[in-house]
Amino acid sequence: MNINKLKIINDPVHGFIKIPHEILFDVIEHPYFQRLRRIGQTGLLNLIFPGATHTRFHHALGAMHLMFTALETLKQKGISISVEEEKAAMLAILMHDVGHGPFSHALENMLMDDWHHENLSLLLMNRLNDEFNGELTLALEMFQGKYHRKFFNQLISSQLDVDRLDYLKRDSFFTGVSEGNINAERIVSMMNVCEEGELVIDAKGIYSIENFLTARMFMYWQVYYHKTSALAEFLLVKILERAKFLVSQGEDLPATENLRYFLYRENDGATDEDVFRFTQLDDNDIIQAMKLWRDSDDFVLSYFCKCVIERNLPKTIISSQSFDKQFVDDKIQYANDFFGIDNGHLLVHEIKRKLLPYDIEKQPIYLLQKNGQKIRLDQSQDQLLSGMLNTKTERFILTFPREILG
C-alpha cells in the first residue's frame, strides 16, 4: 500500500508545516521520535504558566519548518543548496532533541550520569542511520559540525539558530509571556551566507536581532529562571536524587519497570540495555513515581513529591547575592524543630541561576554590510543594546518549607 508521506501539519505557532521529503516522514513516524510527544518542552513550567503543556515533538517540527524556510531564503539569495543538503539539514534539526529525557534538562544527569542530551541524540541518530541504511550520514556530519559548509551547523546550533528561534516563539506563545515573542520570519528573511561560508545577517536586520537577544533574556528571567520554575526543576532533581539514595540503602521503591532500571543502574558507560530503557522512558514514568512516593516512609521523599503533585511548593526568596550562612542555618533549625527531624538541611537549599544573554566570544553574530564586509553585531555603529547584553547576571533563590514561616 502506497502512503502519501508528503504531509502538511497544522501548527498553532507557524501555521501549516510542510514535510517535503519522505525520509522526514519516516523519521517522524519512528518510535524514537514519537516518544517526544510524551516529553514536555518546558518541564514543570505548567505549574506556573498553565498553558505551557507543549512537547518536544511540537518544538522539533517547528524547528524543522524554520530550517526549511531559512534554506529557501538562502536559495533566493543565490546560495547553492542541493536537495541532499536540504534533506540533511532538515533531518539534523528534526532529530536534535531526540535524546531528551523526561522533563527535558532537569533529569538528564540523574538518569544517565554525565550523558548530556546532545550525546544521547547523537547516539540515537547513529542508530537511526543504521536503520535507514545510511540516509542520515550527511545529517550527522552537519549536526556534529563536520560538514565543510559551516553555515549548516550554525543553523542547527549557534547563538542564532532555528532551534532558539522556534523555542522562544513557541514558549512565549504557550506561556502567554509576550515579552518573549519574536519575529522569527523576519529574522529568517535576513539570513545570508558570507564568502567564508558562515551564517550572517543582512545589516538592515540588526534591530530584529537585538529584539531576539533581549526577548531571550526576558524569557530566561521571567519564565525559565522564574523563581518558582527554578524551584520546580530543582525539586525534580532532588526527588530522583533522594530516590536513588534510598535504593542504594536497600529500600524498595515502587516505580515503572524502566524507571526502576535507572534507579538501580550502576554508574558506567551507556550499554545497549541503557539505551533501550531510555527510549522507553518519558514524563509519565516520573509523574507516576511521584504519585506513588507521596506515601513513602521517608519524610524527605514524601514531602518533595507532595509539593510537586499537589502544587504546594516550598517558599522562595530571591536575591542578587548569596544568602547569609546564619540566615540559612536558622531556616534549617526551624525545619528540624517544626517537623521533628534531624535532616532539615535536605529541605533548605540555595539555588543559583546565571545568564549571559550574548556571548561575544562563542560563535558571535555577524552582520553583512552592503559592501560585502562582515562586522560583529556588538561592534556595529547602529547597535543599541547588543553592547550591554554581554554581561553575565546572577540570581540566588533560597527555598525552604512554607510551613516554617510562622
N, C-alpha and C positions, 0 to 999 in steps of 0.2 A: 504494500500500500504506500503510495507516494504521499508525503506530508509536506505541506507548504511551510517552509521554515523561515521565510522572509516576512516575519510578523511585524505588526505595529502595536506598541504597548502604550496605553493611556496613562500618563504620569501626572500627578497633581501639581508638580513643580515646573516641569519643562513642557508639558503638553504631550504631543504624540512623539514617541521614540521609535525610530526605525531599527530593525535588525537587517542590515543589508547583506550579510554573508551567512551562509548556512552553518559554518563552524561555530559562529557565535551562539546560534540557537542550540546547537548540540552541547556546548559547554554550559549554557544556562540550564538545560534540562538535566545535567549531571547531578547526582546526589550531593557531591561536594558543594556545589553552588546552591542547590535548593535548601541546604542547611542554613544558609544565610537568611532565609525567611524567618528563622527562629532565633536569630541573633540580633538583639536591639542595636540600633545605630548609636544610641546615646546612653546606654546603661540604665541607671535608675533615675534619669532626668525627669521621667514622667511623674515622680513623686513631688517635683517642684513645678514642672510645666506639664500639665495633664495631657496635652496634645502630642507630646514627644514619644510616640509609640512606634515610630517608623523603624525600619530594619536595615541591616547591611545589604540586603537584597535590593531594596529601593535605591540605596546610595550607589551601588555598583552599576546598576542600569543607568542611573543619571550621569555618572562619570563617563560611561561608555558613550552616551549621547553627546556629551560635551566634547569628547575626543573626536568623534565623527565630525562635529561642527567645526572644530578647530582645524582639522585636516582639510576640510572643504575650503575654509578661509585661506589657508596657506596655498592650496592649489590655485585659487583665484588670483593670488599674488605672484604666480609664476614659479612656485616651488614644486619641483618634480617629486611626486609621491606615487609609487606603484601600488597596484591593487594588493600585492602581498604585504607591502609595508603598512598599508591602511588596515588590513585584517589583523596583522600582528600587533599594531598599536592599540587597536580596539580590544583585542584579546587580553593584552597585558593589563590594561586599566580595568577591564571587566573582572579579572581574577586577582587584582591587587589586594583584596581583603579576604580572600577565600580561606586564609589561615587564622582568621579571628576566632577567638574562643568565646565562651559565654560571657555576656555583659562586657564584651569588647576588651578595652585595655585593662580594666580593673583587675582581672583574674589571670591574665596570661602567664605571669611569673609564678603564681601559686600552683597552677596545674602542671605546667611544663618547665618548671625551673627558669632557666635563662633563655628559653626559646621565645624570642620576640615573634610577634605575629607575621612579620615580613619573612623570617626564616621558615616558618610553617607554610606561608603562602608559596614560597619558592619550592619547598619540598612537595607540596600538593600539586603545584603547576608541573613539576617534573613527572609526577605520576600520571597526571592527565596527558602530558605529552606522549608518554609511553602508550597510553590507551588509544590516543588519536594518531598513532603511527608517525610521530614527529611533526605534526602540523603546528605545534606551538613553539617550535625551536626558535624562530625569529622573535616571537613574543617574549620568550625567556631572555634572549640577548638584550632586547630593549629594556626589559624590567630590571636587569642587572647592570645596565649602563655599559654593556659591552659592544653595542652596535655602533658602527663608525659615525653615524649621523646623530650627533649629540642631542638635537632638539627633541627627538622622540622620547628619550629618557626624561628630559626636562618637562615634557608634557605629562609624564607619569608621576614624577617625583621631583619637586623643586619648591621654591618659595611662591611660585605662581603656577601651580599645576591644575589639571582639571579635577583632580581629587578634591583639593581645597575649594575650588570654585563650586563644586556640587554640594559638599557637606555644609558650607556656610549658608548657601542659599536654601538648602533643604532644612537644615536645623533651625534657621531663622523662621522659615515657613511653619514648621510643626510646633515650635515653642511659642510662636506669636511674638517673638522679640524682633521688632522692626529694625533696630539698630544694626542687626547683622545682615540685613538684606543687601545684596549686591547685584549689580547689573552684569551677570555672567556673560550674557550675549554680547554686550558692548565690549567687555574685556577680550573675549574670544575674537571679535571682529578686528581688534587692534593688534593681534598677534602677528609676528613676522619671523623670518629667519635671516640672520646676517651672513656675511661672506664666510665667516668661520664655521657656519653650520650650527650656530647656537640660537636658542629661542630668545627673541627680543620683543619689545612692544613699540609700536609706532609712537613717536614722541607726543603726538596730539592726544594720546590716551593716558597721559600722566595722571590726570585727576581721577580717572576711573580706577587706576592702580592704587593711588593714595586712599581712595574710598575703600577699596578692598582691604588694604592693610589696617586701616582704622576700624573697619567693620569686624575684622578678625579679632583685633584687640578687645573690642567691646564684647564680642561673643564669648571670649575666654573669661573675662572678668565678670560678665553679667550672667553667663549661662554655665559654661564648662567648669569654671572655678568659683561659681556661686558657692557661698559657704555651706549651704545645705546640700548642694550637689557634691561638693568635695567630701562632705561627711558621709553621704550615702555610699559613695565609691569606697571610701575608707572602711566603712562597716563591712562591705562585702569581702574585702581583703582580710579583715580581722576575723570574720566568721570562718572563712576557709582555713586561715592560719590556726585558729583555735581547734577546728575540727581535725586538722592533720596532727596537731599536738596530742589531742585526746586519743586518736587512733594509735599514735606511737606509744602511748601509755597503756595500750591494751583494751581501750574502751571500744565497744562495738556500736557504731552509729548507723542508723538506718539511712539508706540513700539508694538511688537508682544504681543499677549494675555498673554503668560506665563511670559514674562519679565515684563509686566505691573503689574502682580500679585506680583512679588517680589519688585518692586519699591514702591508699596503701602502697602506691608506687614508690620505688626507691629512686634516689637521685642519680641518674646516669643518662647517657645519650638516648635519643629518640629511637625506639625499636619499631618494627612493623606493627606490633601489637599496640604500642603507644599511639601511633598514627591512626590506626583503625578505630581505637576507642575515642580518640579526639574528634574524629569526623562523625561520631555518633552523639557527641555531647552538644547541648545547647542551653539556652537560658532556662528552659523548663526544668532541667535537672537541678539547677541551683535553687529555683523557686520551690520546687517540691521538697528539697532538702531543708530549706529554711522553715517551711511549714512543719516538717517533722521535728526539727531540732528545737522548736519553741518549747517543747515538753522535755528537753534534755535535763538530766540531773545536774549537769554542770551549769552553775549560775551564769557565768560569763557568756557561754554559747547561747543559752536560752534567752538571756537579756538582749543580746545583739540581734538575734533572729526576730524576737518580738518587736524590736524597734523598727526593723525594716518591713516585716509583713503587716504589722498593724499601723505603720507610719506614725509611731510615737517616738520620734527621733530625739536623741540627746540634745542638750543645749549647746549652742556655739557662740563664741565671741571671736571677732575678727580684729586683727591689729596689723600695723605695718612693721612692727618689731616683735622679736621673740618674747614670749611671756616670762615674767619673773619666776624663778625657780620656787621661791617660797609660796607664791600665789598658786602654782601648780600643785605643790606638796599639800597645801591646805585643802584643795579640791579632792585630792586622793584620800586624805584623812576623813573628810566629810563623807565620802563614798563608803569607806570602811565602816564608819560609825553608823551610817544610815541603814546599810544593807546587812550589817553584822558579818562582814567578810574581812579577809586579810590580804586580798589581792586587788584592791581598788585601783592600783596603778594600771591594771588592764582596761579600766573603764575611762581613764582620763588620758588624753593624748593631744599633742600639738601637731597639727597638720601644716605643712609648708607648701605653698604654691608660688612658682615664679614664671615669668613670661618675658621673652624678648620678641616684641612684635615684628621686627625686621632685622635680620642678621645680615649685615653688610659684607661679612666675610664668607658666609656659606651660600654659594650659588646666588649672588646678588642679581637683582632685576636690572636689566639694561634697556635703555630707550634707544630706538633707531631714529636718528635725525634725518632731515631731508637731504643732507649732503652725503648720506650713506655711512656716516660715522656713528658709533655707539657710545653712549655715556651712561654711567651708573646712575640709577634713579636718585639717590640721595645727593648726587653732585650736580644735578640739573638746576639751572638758574630759575626754572619755572616751578620747582617743587615748593610746596607749602608746609607739608607735615612730615615727609619722609625722614628728614634730618633729626626729627625729635622722636622717632619710633625705634631707634637703635639703642635704647637704654633699657636694661633689664629691671623689671619691677617685681617685688616680692610681697606676699601677704602671709600672715600666720593666723591659723584658726585653732582655737582651743576648744575641744569638745569634752563634755563631762555629763553625767546623768542629770536629767532635768529635775529628778526628784530631790536633789540635794540643794536646790536653790534656796529653799526656806530654812 
